[in-house]
Amino acid sequence: MLVLSRRAGESIVLGEDITVTVLEVRGDVVRIGIDAPRSLKVHRAELLAQLEESNRQAASPSDDLVAQLSQALKTDGD
């Protein structure tokens, strides 16, 4: 990981067409602006982690739910 110190108004450039600018620093909160092509997806890491966990939970039903479904299928098959 590259670590840089920047002040408000200063930027870094990633590749040829992505610019990250520090807009404001207030205490422990830093506001940044990202100038990138619309085709580039930019996501907050914590939201991606939350979505991944949500998807994992949805793909792994509880044992009780599996048992209920199994029982329902047995009942319908009779």
Backbone as a printed PyTorch tensor [residue, N CA C, xyz], in Angstrom:
tensor([[[  0.8490,  -1.1810,   0.0000],
         [  0.0000,   0.0000,   0.0000],
         [  0.8880,   1.2370,   0.0000]],

        [[  0.5750,   2.1300,  -0.8820],
         [  1.2670,   3.4200,  -0.9490],
         [  0.5390,   4.3870,  -0.0230]],

        [[  1.2680,   5.0500,   0.8520],
         [  0.6760,   6.0230,   1.7770],
         [  1.2420,   7.3990,   1.4540]],

        [[  0.3390,   8.3360,   1.2000],
         [  0.7410,   9.7000,   0.8700],
         [  0.0790,  10.6760,   1.8300]],

        [[  0.7420,  11.7710,   2.0970],
         [  0.1420,  12.8610,   2.8650],
         [ -0.2990,  13.9380,   1.8900]],

        [[ -1.5170,  14.3780,   2.0180],
         [ -2.0690,  15.4130,   1.1590],
         [ -2.8180,  16.4030,   2.0180]],

        [[ -2.8630,  17.6430,   1.5870],
         [ -3.6440,  18.6870,   2.2520],
         [ -4.8750,  18.9720,   1.4080]],

        [[ -5.8260,  19.6820,   2.0060],
         [ -7.0320,  20.0590,   1.2670],
         [ -6.6410,  20.7740,  -0.0200]],

        [[ -7.2650,  20.3830,  -1.1270],
         [ -6.9680,  20.9820,  -2.4190],
         [ -5.8970,  20.2470,  -3.2030]],

        [[ -5.1600,  19.3570,  -2.5590],
         [ -4.1200,  18.6100,  -3.2540],
         [ -4.7020,  17.3080,  -3.7980]],

        [[ -4.0780,  16.8090,  -4.8710],
         [ -4.5980,  15.6330,  -5.5670],
         [ -3.5110,  14.6100,  -5.8030]],

        [[ -3.9670,  13.4150,  -6.1500],
         [ -3.0840,  12.3910,  -6.6960],
         [ -3.7420,  11.8940,  -7.9850]],

        [[ -2.9330,  11.4250,  -8.9070],
         [ -3.4320,  10.9370, -10.1860],
         [ -3.1070,   9.4490, -10.2730]],

        [[ -4.1360,   8.6590, -10.6170],
         [ -3.9760,   7.2170, -10.7870],
         [ -4.1240,   6.9090, -12.2600]],

        [[ -3.1080,   6.3140, -12.8330],
         [ -3.1530,   6.0330, -14.2670],
         [ -3.2030,   7.3260, -15.0540]],

        [[ -3.9350,   7.2930, -16.1580],
         [ -4.0080,   8.4710, -17.0190],
         [ -5.2780,   9.2810, -16.8280]],

        [[ -6.3080,   8.6710, -16.2040],
         [ -7.5960,   9.3640, -16.2080],
         [ -8.3630,   9.3240, -14.8860]],

        [[ -7.6640,   9.1080, -13.7870],
         [ -8.3170,   9.1150, -12.4740],
         [ -7.5790,  10.0910, -11.5720]],

        [[ -8.3190,  11.0520, -11.0320],
         [ -7.7370,  12.0260, -10.1130],
         [ -8.5070,  11.9870,  -8.8000]],

        [[ -7.7840,  11.8400,  -7.6990],
         [ -8.3820,  11.8490,  -6.3670],
         [ -7.9130,  13.1300,  -5.6760]],

        [[ -8.8730,  13.9520,  -5.2420],
         [ -8.5610,  15.2460,  -4.6400],
         [ -9.0930,  15.2950,  -3.2140]],

        [[ -8.2600,  15.7660,  -2.2920],
         [ -8.7070,  15.9890,  -0.9160],
         [ -9.4790,  17.2990,  -0.9250]],

        [[-10.7680,  17.2170,  -0.5900],
         [-11.6090,  18.4110,  -0.6030],
         [-11.6050,  19.1350,   0.7290]],

        [[-11.6270,  18.3660,   1.8070],
         [-11.7560,  18.9800,   3.1310],
         [-11.2890,  17.9980,   4.1950]],

        [[-10.6770,  18.5350,   5.2490],
         [-10.2820,  17.7250,   6.4000],
         [-10.8560,  18.3860,   7.6420]],

        [[-11.6830,  17.6250,   8.3700],
         [-12.2590,  18.1120,   9.6370],
         [-12.0560,  17.0490,  10.6930]],

        [[-11.1240,  17.2760,  11.5750],
         [-10.8450,  16.2820,  12.6110],
         [-10.4120,  14.9730,  11.9760]],

        [[-11.1650,  13.9080,  12.2500],
         [-10.8100,  12.6080,  11.6900],
         [-11.6250,  12.2570,  10.4430]],

        [[-12.3100,  13.2440,   9.8620],
         [-13.0980,  13.0160,   8.6470],
         [-12.4390,  13.7250,   7.4720]],

        [[-12.2400,  12.9780,   6.3990],
         [-11.6240,  13.5260,   5.1930],
         [-12.6200,  13.3690,   4.0490]],

        [[-12.9370,  14.4470,   3.3770],
         [-13.8080,  14.3970,   2.1950],
         [-12.9040,  14.3870,   0.9710]],

        [[-13.1580,  13.4220,   0.0870],
         [-12.3670,  13.3340,  -1.1260],
         [-13.2880,  13.3940,  -2.3420]],

        [[-12.7420,  13.8390,  -3.4430],
         [-13.4420,  13.8460,  -4.7140],
         [-12.6980,  12.9450,  -5.6710]],

        [[-13.4350,  12.1820,  -6.4580],
         [-12.8250,  11.2660,  -7.4230],
         [-13.3150,  11.6380,  -8.8140]],

        [[-12.3960,  11.9930,  -9.6630],
         [-12.7080,  12.3070, -11.0540],
         [-12.2240,  11.1290, -11.8810]],

        [[-13.2000,  10.3710, -12.4200],
         [-12.8650,   9.1670, -13.1750],
         [-13.8840,   8.9830, -14.2940]],

        [[-13.5420,   8.2110, -15.3020],
         [-14.4960,   7.9350, -16.3720],
         [-15.7510,   7.2570, -15.8150]],

        [[-16.8990,   7.5410, -16.4070],
         [-18.1590,   6.9390, -15.9450],
         [-18.1410,   5.4220, -16.0330]],

        [[-17.3350,   4.8840, -16.9090],
         [-17.2730,   3.4220, -17.0710],
         [-16.5700,   2.7410, -15.8930]],

        [[-15.8430,   3.5050, -15.0960],
         [-15.1380,   2.9510, -13.9430],
         [-16.0770,   2.8770, -12.7530]],

        [[-16.2010,   1.7060, -12.1660],
         [-17.0500,   1.5410, -10.9920],
         [-16.2730,   1.9770,  -9.7530]],

        [[-16.8870,   2.8380,  -8.9430],
         [-16.2840,   3.3050,  -7.7000],
         [-17.2660,   2.9840,  -6.5840]],

        [[-16.8250,   2.1930,  -5.6110],
         [-17.6880,   1.7740,  -4.5090],
         [-16.9810,   2.0040,  -3.1800]],

        [[-17.7740,   2.2040,  -2.1390],
         [-17.2190,   2.2880,  -0.7840],
         [-16.9720,   0.8650,  -0.3000]],

        [[-15.7940,   0.6170,   0.2350],
         [-15.3890,  -0.7300,   0.6310],
         [-16.3300,  -1.3270,   1.6690]],

        [[-16.8000,  -0.5190,   2.6280],
         [-17.6650,  -1.0690,   3.6780],
         [-19.0090,  -1.5130,   3.1140]],

        [[-19.4950,  -0.8500,   2.0650],
         [-20.7480,  -1.2710,   1.4420],
         [-20.5670,  -2.5630,   0.6530]],

        [[-19.4310,  -2.7180,   0.0020],
         [-19.1620,  -3.9580,  -0.7090],
         [-19.0690,  -5.1290,   0.2620]],

        [[-18.4210,  -4.9160,   1.4080],
         [-18.3160,  -5.9730,   2.4140],
         [-19.6900,  -6.3350,   2.9580]],

        [[-20.5240,  -5.3320,   3.2010],
         [-21.8830,  -5.5700,   3.7040],
         [-22.7140,  -6.3210,   2.6610]],

        [[-22.6130,  -5.9580,   1.4120],
         [-23.3400,  -6.6380,   0.3420],
         [-22.8710,  -8.0850,   0.2060]],

        [[-21.5710,  -8.3000,   0.2900],
         [-21.0270,  -9.6440,   0.2000],
         [-21.5550, -10.5270,   1.3300]],

        [[-21.5880, -10.0020,   2.5330],
         [-22.1010, -10.7580,   3.6860],
         [-23.5840, -11.0410,   3.5170]],

        [[-24.3330, -10.0680,   3.0470],
         [-25.7620, -10.2490,   2.8180],
         [-26.0130, -11.3370,   1.7780]],

        [[-25.2330, -11.3180,   0.7120],
         [-25.3530, -12.3430,  -0.3230],
         [-24.9900, -13.7230,   0.2130]],

        [[-23.9680, -13.7830,   1.0430],
         [-23.5460, -15.0530,   1.6310],
         [-24.6570, -15.6260,   2.5130]],

        [[-25.2820, -14.7720,   3.3110],
         [-26.3620, -15.2230,   4.1830],
         [-27.5710, -15.6720,   3.3660]],

        [[-27.8790, -14.9570,   2.2980],
         [-29.0260, -15.3150,   1.4660],
         [-28.7890, -16.6400,   0.7480]],

        [[-27.5480, -16.9410,   0.4250],
         [-27.2210, -18.1720,  -0.2830],
         [-27.1010, -19.3680,   0.6620]],

        [[-27.1180, -19.1280,   1.9660],
         [-26.9700, -20.1930,   2.9560],
         [-28.1740, -20.1960,   3.8790]],

        [[-29.2530, -20.8720,   3.4930],
         [-30.4470, -20.8850,   4.3360],
         [-30.1870, -21.6070,   5.6580]],

        [[-30.9570, -21.2540,   6.6620],
         [-30.7900, -21.8650,   7.9820],
         [-31.2330, -23.3230,   7.9420]],

        [[-30.7670, -24.1090,   8.9110],
         [-31.1480, -25.5160,   9.0110],
         [-32.6540, -25.6550,   9.1940]],

        [[-33.2570, -24.7530,   9.9700],
         [-34.7060, -24.8000,  10.1930],
         [-35.4670, -24.5960,   8.8830]],

        [[-35.0040, -23.6620,   8.0860],
         [-35.6700, -23.3960,   6.8080],
         [-35.5610, -24.5970,   5.8730]],

        [[-34.4040, -25.2230,   5.8360],
         [-34.2120, -26.4130,   5.0010],
         [-35.1240, -27.5330,   5.4770]],

        [[-35.2320, -27.7170,   6.7860],
         [-36.1060, -28.7580,   7.3380],
         [-37.5690, -28.4760,   6.9920]],

        [[-37.9870, -27.2140,   7.0910],
         [-39.3670, -26.8520,   6.7580],
         [-39.6600, -27.1230,   5.2860]],

        [[-38.7380, -26.7620,   4.4250],
         [-38.9090, -26.9950,   2.9910],
         [-38.9550, -28.4890,   2.6830]],

        [[-38.0810, -29.2340,   3.3200],
         [-38.0640, -30.6800,   3.1270],
         [-39.3940, -31.2920,   3.5460]],

        [[-39.9090, -30.8570,   4.6950],
         [-41.1850, -31.3620,   5.1840],
         [-42.3030, -30.9840,   4.2380]],

        [[-42.2850, -29.7490,   3.7290],
         [-43.3200, -29.3060,   2.8020],
         [-43.2880, -30.1110,   1.5140]],

        [[-42.1010, -30.4370,   1.0320],
         [-41.9820, -31.2240,  -0.1980],
         [-42.4830, -32.6550,   0.0130]],

        [[-42.2290, -33.2130,   1.1820],
         [-42.7200, -34.5530,   1.4900],
         [-44.2360, -34.5610,   1.5450]],

        [[-44.8210, -33.5320,   2.1290],
         [-46.2640, -33.4200,   2.2630],
         [-46.9090, -33.2730,   0.8940]],

        [[-46.3140, -32.4510,   0.0180],
         [-46.8680, -32.2220,  -1.3150],
         [-46.7580, -33.4620,  -2.2020]],

        [[-45.7440, -34.2670,  -1.9480],
         [-45.5110, -35.4410,  -2.7700],
         [-46.4260, -36.6010,  -2.4550]],

        [[-47.0910, -36.5690,  -1.3260],
         [-47.9760, -37.6940,  -0.9150],
         [-49.3150, -37.6300,  -1.5500]]])
